[in-house]
Amino acid sequence: MTARTMWVALLAAGCAVLGGVALFWPEETPAARPGASPAPAAPAAPAAPAAPFASASVSQAVWKTIAYRGVRVDVPEAWEQTDMSACSFNIHQWAPPGAPACSPQSGVVFYGSATFDPAHGPGVRETSSGTWAGYVYAGAFAVYATGTDRDIVQRVLDSAT
């Protein structure tokens, strides 16, 4: 086999692999994009335009900065550190008063980035239950935030340093 024949064979194999990947790559639907909402079941009234990342709850909320092992994050003033002593895993969570312990359903959690195994890439996504969740990496941690207000979750993640 000549060098030219080998290069042509390698090129053809590479094209076949890329074609196969493109053929079986999952198609992105509008609901799968970060920040996208599923199509409404019934016609809805047009929404008033909003400033990016500035819902009424975000702009009216009072915020504080918390720090955990060198990572700083801004959270709503009412959020408090959750007692996780009875949990079967060791995480550190700040959440709204009354949020369940041992279940990061609302608030911010710090996971060691070396052992964090996400189901999707960084950023905010709508969950199957209609809440918002996402993460970013900061220092040695994955900062994971979740809640019912997308803008609050986004602001928490944007503030992580």
N, C-alpha and C positions, 0 to 999 in steps of 0.2 A: 504494500500500500504506500503510495507516495504521500509526501507531506501535504500536498494540495488536496488530495482525496480525503485525508484524515481531517483537515480543517473544514471541508465541505460537510463531512459526516457529523462533526461536532456542532457545526452551525445548524444543521437540520435537526439534530437531537435537541439542541437548546430551544429552537423555535417550537418543536413539538411539546416540550415541557411547558413553555410559556403559554402556548395555546390551550393546553390542558388545564393549567391554573386559571386562565381567563374564563374557560368554559364552565368550570365548577366553582368559581368564586361567588360567594353569596351576593345577591343583588341588594343594594341598599334601597330601602323604602323610605319615604318621607318620615314615617314614625320612628325609624331607627336612627335618624340623625339627632345629635345632641340639641336639645331645645325644641325639637319638633313635637307637635301634638297629633294624635290620631285624628282622622277626619270626623267631624261631628255626625251623629246619627240623624239629626234633624237640622234644618236650617237655623242658624243662630244669628242674632243681631250683631252687626259689625262692632268690633271692639274699638275702644278709644286708643289712639296711638300712645305708646309709652316710651319714655326715654330708655335707652339701653341700660340694663342692670340697675334700674331705679324704680322698683315698684313702691307703692305707698308704704308698705310694711318695712322696706329697707330704708327709705329716706326718713321715716318717722321714728325708726328704732334707735335706741341709745345703745352704743356698742362699747365693748371693753376688749382689751388685748390680754390673751392668756398665753402662757409659755409652758412648754413641756420639753425638757431635755434639749434646750437650745432652739426649738422650733416655736415660732410665735404665730398666733392666729387670732384674728378679730372675730368675736362672737357677740350675739345680742346680750345686753346687760343682764337679762333675767336668767340666762343659762348658768348652770352651776355644775361643779364636778360631781359625777354620779358615784355612789358607793358601789364598787365592783367587787368587794371582798367575798361575796357569796357566789361569784361567777366561777365557772369551770375553766375559764381562760383569763389571761392577764392582759387586759386592755385598759386604756385610760380614756374616759369619755366625759365630755361636757354636754349637757342637754337641757331642754326646757324643764322647769319644775313639773314633777309628776310623770316624766318619761320613764318607761320601764327600764330597770337595771338589767344588765346582761343581754340586752337586745338593742343594737344600734339602729332603732327605728327613726329617731330624730336626734339631731345633734352632731357633734364632731368627735371622731375617734382617731387615736394615733396607733397605727400598726407598724411594727418593725418592717422596713422595706425589704429586708433580706428574706423574710418569710411571708410577705404579702403576696397572695396569688389571685389577682383580679380576674373577673370574667370578661372584662372589656378594657379598652384603653382609658387613659386619663380624661377627665372632663365630666360634665354633668349630663345625666340621662334621665328620662322619665322611666320609672319602674313599672312593673306590671300591675302594681296596686295603685298607680296614679300619683305616687309621691316622686320626689326628685332625689337623686343620689349621684355621687361622683367622688373622685379623689384626685390628688396631685401628690407629687413627691416633694418633700422638703427635708433637708438634712438626711438623717438616717431613717426617716419615717415616711409612710404613706399616710397622708392626712385625708380621712374619709368623712364626708359630710352628707347628711340626709335630712329631709324634711318636706313639708307640704308646699313651701314657697320656693320656687326655683331661684328667684333673685337672692334670697338669703343664702341658700346653698352655694350659689355662684360667688357671692361676696366673701363668704367664709373661705372658700378655696382660693380665691384670688389674693387673699391677704396672707396666705401661708408663706413664711420665709424661714 
